Amino acid sequence: MEYVKLGRTGLEVSRICLGCMTYGDPNKGTHAWSLKEDDSRPLLRQAIEAGINFLDTANTYSNGSSEEIVGRAIKDFAKRDDIVLATKVFNRMRPGPNGAGLSRKAIFDEIDNSLRRLGTDYVDLYQIHRWDYTTPIEETLEALHDVVKAGKARYIGASSMYAWQFAKAIYTSRLNGWTEFVSMQDHLNLLYREEEREMLPFCEDQKIAVIPWSPLARGRLTRDWDEATARTQSDEFGKTLYTQALEADRKIVEAVGTVAKARGIPRAQVATAWILQKSAVTAPIIGASKPGHIADAVASLEVKLTTEEIEALESPYVPHGVAGFK
């Protein structure tokens, strides 16, 4: 396993981050395809034993049960201090007022709830899941600063938003002497590259870590275009992400298959290697529902694509509208 600094911090993370949305009670929340605890634990153990020290979850995944499963796995399979544990806040956790969002009250309530479910007294990275248009960013940032100063989080990060919003947040924190975001978890893969326009250059300029979600386009880059899975059929959010440029996307998926066949390796390794070669990217967040998914992610670290291969993978791409947030 390779390890790198998380942006300009001194924190060392594995080049592969394990996304834990896959692990949770399928009867809770909106992820009917998630794996129950007995099926999740071997995968979490495999990832940890492979040297993956960076685990990412969220309070909203399977209504908190993902955090519970991850917390118990860390306790059983690792030393807490050896793990870089990340979670997120924003989405609705209960009905009624203050059950969602990034108000001071919501953040203070939800960090404590997450810590209880995770079975730890701190998280390494506490991230806002989306931009809250109903709460002043100053309120959110000061609350996050206080969470860090209270010792409940070591660092703070953000996820999918417009680059101007992220820049506003960074400089608002800087002007007020508050803790700054050190990472951006954004939507980036061969089928969706709009982050290359503004977000990636901004993060690279400011030395902010980039930890992309859905690097395999929810599995679309790993199989034939017309092949369906249980997840593609039940993943309602995923259905909103890749419908804008079907013909171009099909050509990209075919190009991944061509490169993979020529090299004699799985398509997942090719798609992950592509995102790893982006200079701004720190660690892609991979989801794993089978042992081979973790093995492919780790093996992709050894795959160095040629200039010609990268050109073949990228050339069919056409501009897309914003997908993954608004």
C-alpha positions as a Markdown table, in Angstrom:
| # | Residue | x | y | z |
|---|---|---|---|---|
| 1 | Met | 0.0 | 0.0 | 0.0 |
| 2 | Glu | 1.1 | 3.5 | -0.7 |
| 3 | Tyr | 0.6 | 6.4 | 1.7 |
| 4 | Val | 0.4 | 10.1 | 1.1 |
| 5 | Lys | -0.3 | 13.3 | 3.0 |
| 6 | Leu | -3.9 | 14.4 | 3.1 |
| 7 | Gly | -3.4 | 17.7 | 1.2 |
| 8 | Arg | -1.2 | 20.1 | 3.1 |
| 9 | Thr | -1.8 | 18.4 | 6.5 |
| 10 | Gly | 0.7 | 16.0 | 8.1 |
| 11 | Leu | -2.0 | 13.3 | 8.2 |
| 12 | Glu | -0.9 | 10.2 | 6.2 |
| 13 | Val | -3.6 | 8.2 | 4.4 |
| 14 | Ser | -3.6 | 5.2 | 2.1 |
| 15 | Arg | -3.8 | 6.0 | -1.6 |
| 16 | Ile | -7.1 | 4.0 | -1.6 |
| 17 | Cys | -9.9 | 5.0 | 0.6 |
| 18 | Leu | -12.6 | 2.5 | 1.4 |
| 19 | Gly | -16.1 | 4.0 | 1.0 |
| 20 | Cys | -18.5 | 2.4 | 3.5 |
| 21 | Met | -21.9 | 3.3 | 2.0 |
| 22 | Thr | -22.0 | -0.3 | 1.0 |
| 23 | Tyr | -22.2 | -1.5 | 4.6 |
| 24 | Gly | -25.4 | -1.0 | 6.4 |
| 25 | Asp | -28.8 | -2.4 | 7.3 |
| 26 | Pro | -30.6 | -2.8 | 3.9 |
| 27 | Asn | -33.9 | -2.3 | 5.7 |
| 28 | Lys | -32.9 | 1.2 | 6.9 |
| 29 | Gly | -32.5 | 4.3 | 4.7 |
| 30 | Thr | -32.6 | 4.2 | 0.9 |
| 31 | His | -29.8 | 1.7 | 0.1 |
| 32 | Ala | -31.6 | -1.6 | -0.4 |
| 33 | Trp | -28.4 | -3.0 | -2.0 |
| 34 | Ser | -26.3 | -2.5 | 1.1 |
| 35 | Leu | -24.7 | -5.5 | 2.9 |
| 36 | Lys | -25.7 | -6.7 | 6.3 |
| 37 | Glu | -23.1 | -6.7 | 9.0 |
| 38 | Asp | -22.1 | -10.3 | 8.7 |
| 39 | Asp | -21.4 | -9.8 | 5.0 |
| 40 | Ser | -19.7 | -6.4 | 5.6 |
| 41 | Arg | -17.1 | -7.4 | 8.2 |
| 42 | Pro | -14.9 | -9.7 | 6.0 |
| 43 | Leu | -14.6 | -6.9 | 3.5 |
| 44 | Leu | -13.7 | -4.3 | 6.1 |
| 45 | Arg | -11.1 | -6.7 | 7.5 |
| 46 | Gln | -9.7 | -7.5 | 4.1 |
| 47 | Ala | -9.3 | -3.7 | 3.4 |
| 48 | Ile | -7.6 | -3.1 | 6.7 |
| 49 | Glu | -5.3 | -6.0 | 6.3 |
| 50 | Ala | -4.4 | -4.8 | 2.8 |
| 51 | Gly | -3.1 | -1.6 | 4.4 |
| 52 | Ile | -6.1 | 0.6 | 3.7 |
| 53 | Asn | -6.2 | 2.9 | 6.7 |
| 54 | Phe | -8.6 | 5.5 | 5.3 |
| 55 | Leu | -12.3 | 4.7 | 5.8 |
| 56 | Asp | -15.2 | 7.0 | 4.8 |
| 57 | Thr | -18.8 | 6.8 | 5.9 |
| 58 | Ala | -21.6 | 9.2 | 6.7 |
| 59 | Asn | -24.3 | 9.6 | 9.3 |
| 60 | Thr | -27.0 | 9.2 | 6.7 |
| 61 | Tyr | -25.8 | 5.9 | 5.2 |
| 62 | Ser | -28.5 | 3.3 | 6.1 |
| 63 | Asn | -29.8 | 5.6 | 8.8 |
| 64 | Gly | -26.6 | 5.4 | 10.9 |
| 65 | Ser | -26.2 | 1.7 | 10.7 |
| 66 | Ser | -23.1 | 2.0 | 8.4 |
| 67 | Glu | -21.3 | 4.0 | 11.2 |
| 68 | Glu | -22.3 | 1.3 | 13.7 |
| 69 | Ile | -20.9 | -1.5 | 11.5 |
| 70 | Val | -17.7 | 0.4 | 10.7 |
| 71 | Gly | -17.1 | 1.3 | 14.3 |
| 72 | Arg | -17.4 | -2.3 | 15.5 |
| 73 | Ala | -15.1 | -3.5 | 12.7 |
| 74 | Ile | -12.4 | -1.0 | 13.6 |
| 75 | Lys | -12.6 | -2.1 | 17.2 |
| 76 | Asp | -12.2 | -5.8 | 16.3 |
| 77 | Phe | -9.7 | -5.6 | 13.4 |
| 78 | Ala | -7.5 | -2.6 | 14.0 |
| 79 | Lys | -6.1 | -0.1 | 16.5 |
| 80 | Arg | -8.1 | 3.0 | 16.5 |
| 81 | Asp | -5.1 | 5.2 | 16.2 |
| 82 | Asp | -4.0 | 3.4 | 13.0 |
| 83 | Ile | -7.2 | 4.2 | 11.2 |
| 84 | Val | -8.1 | 7.5 | 9.5 |
| 85 | Leu | -11.9 | 7.6 | 10.1 |
| 86 | Ala | -14.1 | 10.0 | 8.1 |
| 87 | Thr | -17.8 | 10.7 | 8.3 |
| 88 | Lys | -20.2 | 13.3 | 7.1 |
| 89 | Val | -23.1 | 15.5 | 8.2 |
| 90 | Phe | -25.9 | 17.3 | 6.3 |
| 91 | Asn | -28.6 | 15.0 | 5.2 |
| 92 | Arg | -31.8 | 14.4 | 7.1 |
| 93 | Met | -31.5 | 12.1 | 10.1 |
| 94 | Arg | -34.9 | 12.6 | 11.7 |
| 95 | Pro | -38.2 | 14.3 | 10.8 |
| 96 | Gly | -39.1 | 17.8 | 11.9 |
| 97 | Pro | -37.1 | 21.0 | 12.5 |
| 98 | Asn | -33.3 | 20.7 | 12.9 |
| 99 | Gly | -33.3 | 17.1 | 11.7 |
| 100 | Ala | -30.9 | 18.0 | 8.8 |
| 101 | Gly | -28.7 | 20.7 | 7.5 |
| 102 | Leu | -25.6 | 22.5 | 8.8 |
| 103 | Ser | -26.8 | 24.8 | 11.5 |
| 104 | Arg | -24.8 | 25.0 | 14.7 |
| 105 | Lys | -27.4 | 22.9 | 16.5 |
| 106 | Ala | -27.5 | 20.2 | 13.8 |
| 107 | Ile | -23.7 | 19.9 | 13.7 |
| 108 | Phe | -23.3 | 19.7 | 17.4 |
| 109 | Asp | -26.1 | 17.1 | 17.7 |
| 110 | Glu | -24.9 | 15.0 | 14.8 |
| 111 | Ile | -21.2 | 14.9 | 15.7 |
| 112 | Asp | -22.2 | 13.4 | 19.1 |
| 113 | Asn | -24.6 | 10.9 | 17.4 |
| 114 | Ser | -21.9 | 9.8 | 14.9 |
| 115 | Leu | -19.3 | 9.4 | 17.6 |
| 116 | Arg | -21.7 | 7.3 | 19.7 |
| 117 | Arg | -22.5 | 5.0 | 16.7 |
| 118 | Leu | -18.9 | 4.8 | 15.7 |
| 119 | Gly | -17.8 | 3.9 | 19.2 |
| 120 | Thr | -15.1 | 6.5 | 19.3 |
| 121 | Asp | -14.4 | 9.9 | 20.9 |
| 122 | Tyr | -13.2 | 11.5 | 17.8 |
| 123 | Val | -13.2 | 11.3 | 14.0 |
| 124 | Asp | -10.2 | 12.2 | 11.9 |
| 125 | Leu | -12.1 | 13.9 | 9.2 |
| 126 | Tyr | -15.5 | 15.5 | 9.6 |
| 127 | Gln | -17.1 | 16.5 | 6.3 |
| 128 | Ile | -20.1 | 18.5 | 5.2 |
| 129 | His | -22.0 | 16.3 | 2.8 |
| 130 | Arg | -23.4 | 19.1 | 0.7 |
| 131 | Trp | -23.8 | 22.9 | 0.7 |
| 132 | Asp | -26.6 | 24.2 | 3.0 |
| 133 | Tyr | -28.4 | 27.0 | 1.2 |
| 134 | Thr | -30.5 | 27.7 | 4.3 |
| 135 | Thr | -27.7 | 28.3 | 6.8 |
| 136 | Pro | -25.1 | 31.1 | 6.7 |
| 137 | Ile | -21.8 | 29.6 | 5.8 |
| 138 | Glu | -20.2 | 31.6 | 8.7 |
| 139 | Glu | -22.4 | 29.7 | 11.2 |
| 140 | Thr | -21.5 | 26.3 | 9.7 |
| 141 | Leu | -17.8 | 27.1 | 9.7 |
| 142 | Glu | -17.6 | 28.4 | 13.2 |
| 143 | Ala | -19.5 | 25.4 | 14.5 |
| 144 | Leu | -17.1 | 23.1 | 12.7 |
| 145 | His | -14.2 | 25.0 | 14.1 |
| 146 | Asp | -15.6 | 24.5 | 17.6 |
| 147 | Val | -16.0 | 20.8 | 16.9 |
| 148 | Val | -12.3 | 20.6 | 16.1 |
| 149 | Lys | -11.3 | 22.7 | 19.2 |
| 150 | Ala | -13.4 | 20.4 | 21.4 |
| 151 | Gly | -11.4 | 17.4 | 20.2 |
| 152 | Lys | -14.2 | 15.7 | 18.4 |
| 153 | Ala | -12.7 | 16.0 | 15.0 |
| 154 | Arg | -9.0 | 16.3 | 13.9 |
| 155 | Tyr | -9.7 | 17.9 | 10.5 |
| 156 | Ile | -12.7 | 19.1 | 8.5 |
| 157 | Gly | -13.6 | 18.5 | 4.8 |
| 158 | Ala | -16.3 | 19.1 | 2.3 |
| 159 | Ser | -18.1 | 17.2 | -0.4 |
| 160 | Ser | -19.7 | 18.0 | -3.8 |
| 161 | Met | -20.5 | 21.7 | -4.4 |
| 162 | Tyr | -19.6 | 24.5 | -6.8 |
| 163 | Ala | -16.0 | 25.6 | -6.8 |
| 164 | Trp | -17.0 | 29.2 | -6.0 |
| 165 | Gln | -18.8 | 27.9 | -2.9 |
| 166 | Phe | -15.8 | 25.9 | -1.7 |
| 167 | Ala | -13.5 | 28.9 | -2.3 |
| 168 | Lys | -15.9 | 31.2 | -0.4 |
| 169 | Ala | -15.8 | 28.7 | 2.5 |
| 170 | Ile | -12.0 | 28.5 | 2.5 |
| 171 | Tyr | -11.5 | 32.2 | 2.5 |
| 172 | Thr | -14.2 | 32.9 | 5.1 |
| 173 | Ser | -12.5 | 30.5 | 7.5 |
| 174 | Arg | -9.1 | 32.2 | 6.7 |
| 175 | Leu | -10.5 | 35.7 | 7.3 |
| 176 | Asn | -11.9 | 34.6 | 10.7 |
| 177 | Gly | -9.1 | 32.4 | 11.9 |
| 178 | Trp | -11.3 | 29.3 | 11.9 |
| 179 | Thr | -10.3 | 25.8 | 11.0 |
| 180 | Glu | -10.1 | 25.4 | 7.2 |
| 181 | Phe | -11.4 | 22.5 | 5.0 |
| 182 | Val | -8.4 | 20.3 | 4.1 |
| 183 | Ser | -10.2 | 18.0 | 1.6 |
| 184 | Met | -12.8 | 17.9 | -1.1 |
| 185 | Gln | -14.8 | 14.8 | -1.8 |
| 186 | Asp | -16.2 | 15.3 | -5.2 |
| 187 | His | -17.7 | 13.4 | -8.1 |
| 188 | Leu | -15.0 | 12.4 | -10.6 |
| 189 | Asn | -14.6 | 9.4 | -13.0 |
| 190 | Leu | -14.1 | 8.8 | -16.7 |
| 191 | Leu | -17.8 | 9.3 | -17.3 |
| 192 | Tyr | -18.0 | 12.6 | -15.3 |
| 193 | Arg | -15.0 | 14.9 | -15.5 |
| 194 | Glu | -16.6 | 18.3 | -15.0 |
| 195 | Glu | -14.6 | 18.8 | -11.8 |
| 196 | Glu | -11.5 | 19.2 | -14.0 |
| 197 | Arg | -12.8 | 22.7 | -15.0 |
| 198 | Glu | -12.6 | 24.5 | -11.7 |
| 199 | Met | -12.6 | 22.3 | -8.6 |
| 200 | Leu | -9.4 | 20.3 | -9.3 |
| 201 | Pro | -7.3 | 23.3 | -10.3 |
| 202 | Phe | -8.5 | 25.2 | -7.2 |
| 203 | Cys | -7.7 | 22.3 | -4.9 |
| 204 | Glu | -4.3 | 21.7 | -6.5 |
| 205 | Asp | -3.4 | 25.4 | -6.2 |
| 206 | Gln | -4.4 | 25.5 | -2.5 |
| 207 | Lys | -2.9 | 22.1 | -1.7 |
| 208 | Ile | -6.3 | 20.7 | -0.7 |
| 209 | Ala | -6.8 | 16.9 | -0.8 |
| 210 | Val | -9.1 | 15.5 | -3.4 |
| 211 | Ile | -10.8 | 12.2 | -2.5 |
| 212 | Pro | -13.3 | 11.5 | -5.3 |
| 213 | Trp | -16.4 | 9.5 | -4.9 |
| 214 | Ser | -17.7 | 7.0 | -7.5 |
| 215 | Pro | -14.4 | 6.6 | -9.3 |
| 216 | Leu | -15.9 | 3.6 | -11.1 |
| 217 | Ala | -19.1 | 5.4 | -12.0 |
| 218 | Arg | -21.1 | 3.1 | -9.7 |
| 219 | Gly | -19.6 | 0.1 | -11.5 |
| 220 | Arg | -20.5 | 1.2 | -15.0 |
| 221 | Leu | -16.8 | 1.3 | -15.9 |
| 222 | Thr | -16.2 | -2.2 | -14.8 |
| 223 | Arg | -18.6 | -4.2 | -17.1 |
| 224 | Asp | -20.2 | -4.2 | -20.5 |
| 225 | Trp | -22.5 | -1.3 | -21.2 |
| 226 | Asp | -25.7 | -3.3 | -21.3 |
| 227 | Glu | -25.0 | -5.4 | -18.2 |
| 228 | Ala | -27.2 | -4.7 | -15.2 |
| 229 | Thr | -26.8 | -5.5 | -11.6 |
| 230 | Ala | -29.0 | -5.5 | -8.5 |
| 231 | Arg | -27.6 | -2.2 | -7.5 |
| 232 | Thr | -28.1 | -0.4 | -10.8 |
| 233 | Gln | -31.7 | -1.5 | -10.7 |
| 234 | Ser | -32.3 | -0.3 | -7.2 |
| 235 | Asp | -29.9 | 2.7 | -6.8 |
| 236 | Glu | -32.2 | 5.6 | -7.3 |
| 237 | Phe | -29.5 | 8.3 | -6.8 |
| 238 | Gly | -27.2 | 6.5 | -9.2 |
| 239 | Lys | -29.9 | 6.6 | -11.9 |
| 240 | Thr | -29.7 | 10.4 | -11.9 |
| 241 | Leu | -25.9 | 10.5 | -12.6 |
| 242 | Tyr | -25.2 | 9.0 | -15.9 |
| 243 | Thr | -28.0 | 9.7 | -18.4 |
| 244 | Gln | -26.8 | 12.8 | -20.2 |
| 245 | Ala | -24.5 | 11.6 | -22.9 |
| 246 | Leu | -25.2 | 7.9 | -23.3 |
| 247 | Glu | -23.5 | 7.4 | -26.7 |
| 248 | Ala | -20.3 | 9.1 | -25.5 |
| 249 | Asp | -20.4 | 7.2 | -22.2 |
| 250 | Arg | -20.8 | 3.9 | -24.1 |
| 251 | Lys | -17.7 | 4.7 | -26.1 |
| 252 | Ile | -15.7 | 5.4 | -22.9 |
| 253 | Val | -16.9 | 2.1 | -21.3 |
| 254 | Glu | -15.8 | 0.3 | -24.5 |
| 255 | Ala | -12.4 | 2.0 | -24.4 |
| 256 | Val | -11.9 | 0.9 | -20.8 |
| 257 | Gly | -12.6 | -2.7 | -22.0 |
| 258 | Thr | -10.2 | -2.4 | -24.9 |
| 259 | Val | -7.3 | -1.2 | -22.7 |
| 260 | Ala | -8.1 | -3.8 | -20.0 |
| 261 | Lys | -8.2 | -6.6 | -22.6 |
| 262 | Ala | -4.9 | -5.5 | -24.1 |
| 263 | Arg | -3.2 | -5.5 | -20.7 |
| 264 | Gly | -4.9 | -8.6 | -19.5 |
| 265 | Ile | -6.3 | -7.0 | -16.3 |
| 266 | Pro | -9.8 | -6.2 | -15.0 |
| 267 | Arg | -11.5 | -3.0 | -16.2 |
| 268 | Ala | -11.8 | -1.8 | -12.6 |
| 269 | Gln | -8.0 | -1.6 | -12.5 |
| 270 | Val | -7.9 | 0.5 | -15.6 |
| 271 | Ala | -10.6 | 3.0 | -14.5 |
| 272 | Thr | -9.0 | 3.3 | -11.0 |
| 273 | Ala | -5.5 | 3.8 | -12.5 |
| 274 | Trp | -6.9 | 6.6 | -14.6 |
| 275 | Ile | -8.1 | 8.5 | -11.6 |
| 276 | Leu | -5.0 | 7.8 | -9.6 |
| 277 | Gln | -2.8 | 9.4 | -12.3 |
| 278 | Lys | -4.6 | 12.8 | -11.9 |
| 279 | Ser | -2.1 | 15.0 | -10.1 |
| 280 | Ala | -4.8 | 16.6 | -7.9 |
| 281 | Val | -6.2 | 13.3 | -6.7 |
| 282 | Thr | -5.1 | 12.1 | -3.2 |
| 283 | Ala | -7.2 | 8.9 | -2.8 |
| 284 | Pro | -10.2 | 7.7 | -4.7 |
| 285 | Ile | -13.0 | 6.3 | -2.5 |
| 286 | Ile | -13.8 | 2.8 | -3.7 |
| 287 | Gly | -16.9 | 0.8 | -2.8 |
| 288 | Ala | -16.5 | -2.9 | -2.3 |
| 289 | Ser | -19.2 | -5.5 | -2.1 |
| 290 | Lys | -16.9 | -8.4 | -3.1 |
| 291 | Pro | -13.3 | -9.3 | -2.2 |
| 292 | Gly | -12.2 | -8.8 | -5.8 |
| 293 | His | -13.2 | -5.2 | -5.6 |
| 294 | Ile | -10.7 | -4.5 | -2.9 |
| 295 | Ala | -8.0 | -6.6 | -4.6 |
| 296 | Asp | -8.5 | -4.7 | -7.9 |
| 297 | Ala | -8.3 | -1.3 | -6.1 |
| 298 | Val | -5.0 | -2.2 | -4.5 |
| 299 | Ala | -3.6 | -3.7 | -7.7 |
| 300 | Ser | -4.5 | -0.5 | -9.6 |
| 301 | Leu | -1.7 | 1.2 | -7.8 |
| 302 | Glu | 0.8 | -0.7 | -9.9 |
| 303 | Val | -1.0 | 0.1 | -13.2 |
| 304 | Lys | 0.7 | 3.0 | -15.0 |
| 305 | Leu | -1.2 | 4.0 | -18.0 |
| 306 | Thr | 0.6 | 5.3 | -21.1 |
| 307 | Thr | -0.1 | 8.6 | -22.8 |
| 308 | Glu | -1.8 | 6.8 | -25.6 |
| 309 | Glu | -4.0 | 4.8 | -23.3 |
| 310 | Ile | -5.1 | 7.9 | -21.5 |
| 311 | Glu | -5.9 | 9.6 | -24.8 |
| 312 | Ala | -8.0 | 6.6 | -25.8 |
| 313 | Leu | -9.9 | 6.7 | -22.5 |
| 314 | Glu | -10.5 | 10.4 | -22.5 |
| 315 | Ser | -11.1 | 11.3 | -26.2 |
| 316 | Pro | -14.8 | 10.2 | -26.4 |
| 317 | Tyr | -15.8 | 12.5 | -23.5 |
| 318 | Val | -18.3 | 15.3 | -24.1 |
| 319 | Pro | -19.3 | 18.1 | -21.6 |
| 320 | His | -21.9 | 17.1 | -19.0 |
| 321 | Gly | -24.3 | 19.2 | -16.9 |
| 322 | Val | -23.8 | 19.2 | -13.2 |
| 323 | Ala | -24.5 | 15.8 | -11.7 |
| 324 | Gly | -24.3 | 14.7 | -8.1 |
| 325 | Phe | -25.4 | 18.0 | -6.4 |
| 326 | Lys | -27.3 | 21.2 | -7.1 |
